[in-house]
Amino acid sequence: MRFYTARAWTFVMLLALSTLGALAGCGAAASPTIAGLGGGNTTKGSSLAISPNQVQLLVHATAQLTTNAPANLQSQVQWSSQPTTIASISPSGLVTALAPGTATVTARYASDTTNVATATVVVTSISGS
């Protein structure tokens, strides 16, 4: 095992990063790994989608949303909604209607912020209430 000074380690990391940049610039198909810090992103290649991609709910109703993420990546899916005053979303994709209006629910992989799916939630109130 070799021990490096901070200066030597910085040089090694810069050299590795510049090599990665050169590989990316030449169109290398493989995604290299540096010292076990991770290689290619396993979420690339398939577009994330939410099902259903549009849902209409009454205030206080719920609906279960799902994604097409492979079973081994389901735990990496992160959910959010905007605005949160219209609809909330649980970590498992259960959407709850809070107030009349339209909200956008977003799902993305924790490790890949570029692969994003959206769904529309339209919340209505019971007439006469």
C-alpha positions in Angstrom: 0.0 0.0 0.0 1.3 3.4 -0.9 0.8 6.6 1.1 0.7 9.9 -0.7 1.1 13.4 0.5 -1.8 15.8 0.0 0.0 17.4 -2.9 0.7 14.1 -4.6 -2.9 12.9 -4.1 -4.2 16.2 -5.7 -1.9 15.6 -8.7 -3.1 12.0 -9.0 -6.8 13.1 -8.9 -6.2 15.9 -11.4 -4.5 13.5 -13.7 -7.3 11.0 -13.4 -10.0 13.6 -14.0 -8.1 15.0 -17.1 -7.9 11.4 -18.4 -11.7 11.0 -17.9 -12.2 14.3 -19.8 -10.1 13.1 -22.7 -12.0 9.8 -22.8 -15.3 11.6 -22.8 -14.1 13.9 -25.6 -13.1 11.1 -27.8 -16.5 9.3 -27.6 -15.4 6.4 -25.4 -18.3 4.0 -25.0 -17.2 2.7 -21.6 -17.6 4.7 -18.4 -14.3 4.4 -16.5 -14.0 4.0 -12.8 -11.5 5.8 -10.5 -10.3 3.8 -7.5 -13.7 2.2 -7.0 -15.5 5.5 -6.8 -18.2 4.3 -9.1 -18.5 3.8 -12.8 -21.3 4.1 -15.2 -24.7 5.2 -14.0 -27.0 2.3 -14.0 -30.1 4.5 -14.6 -28.9 5.7 -18.0 -30.5 4.2 -21.1 -34.1 4.1 -19.9 -36.3 7.0 -19.5 -38.2 7.2 -16.2 -42.0 7.5 -16.5 -44.8 7.8 -13.9 -48.0 5.9 -14.2 -50.6 7.2 -14.4 -49.2 10.4 -15.8 -52.3 12.3 -15.0 -54.8 11.8 -12.1 -57.9 13.7 -11.0 -58.7 13.6 -7.3 -61.2 15.1 -4.9 -59.8 16.9 -1.9 -58.5 14.4 0.8 -58.5 11.5 -1.7 -55.3 9.5 -2.5 -53.9 7.7 -5.5 -50.9 5.4 -5.8 -48.4 6.5 -8.5 -45.7 4.1 -9.8 -42.6 4.4 -12.0 -41.2 2.1 -14.7 -37.9 1.9 -12.7 -36.5 -1.6 -12.6 -37.2 -3.4 -9.3 -33.5 -3.1 -8.2 -33.7 0.7 -8.6 -37.2 1.4 -7.0 -35.6 2.3 -3.7 -33.6 5.0 -5.5 -36.7 6.8 -6.8 -37.3 10.2 -5.0 -40.7 11.8 -5.2 -41.7 15.5 -4.9 -44.7 17.6 -5.6 -45.2 21.3 -6.4 -47.0 23.2 -5.1 -47.1 21.2 -1.9 -50.3 23.1 -0.8 -52.3 21.3 -3.6 -50.9 17.8 -3.3 -48.4 15.9 -1.2 -46.5 12.8 -2.2 -45.0 10.1 0.1 -41.7 8.4 -0.5 -43.6 5.4 -1.9 -45.5 7.5 -4.5 -48.8 7.8 -2.7 -50.3 11.2 -3.6 -52.8 13.0 -1.3 -55.0 15.8 -2.6 -54.9 18.7 -0.2 -56.7 21.6 -1.9 -58.3 22.4 -5.3 -55.8 23.2 -8.0 -53.2 21.6 -10.2 -49.9 20.1 -8.9 -46.9 18.5 -10.7 -45.5 15.4 -9.2 -41.9 14.6 -10.0 -40.0 11.3 -9.8 -36.2 11.0 -10.2 -33.4 8.7 -9.3 -31.3 9.8 -6.3 -28.2 9.1 -8.4 -29.3 10.7 -11.6 -30.9 14.2 -11.5 -31.2 14.3 -15.3 -33.6 11.4 -15.6 -36.9 13.0 -14.4 -40.5 12.0 -14.9 -43.6 14.2 -14.2 -47.3 13.6 -13.7 -50.1 16.1 -13.3 -52.5 16.0 -10.4 -55.7 17.9 -10.7 -57.6 18.3 -7.4 -61.2 19.4 -7.3 -63.6 20.0 -4.4 -67.0 18.4 -4.0 -69.6 20.8 -5.4 -71.5 22.7 -2.9 -68.9 22.5 -0.1 
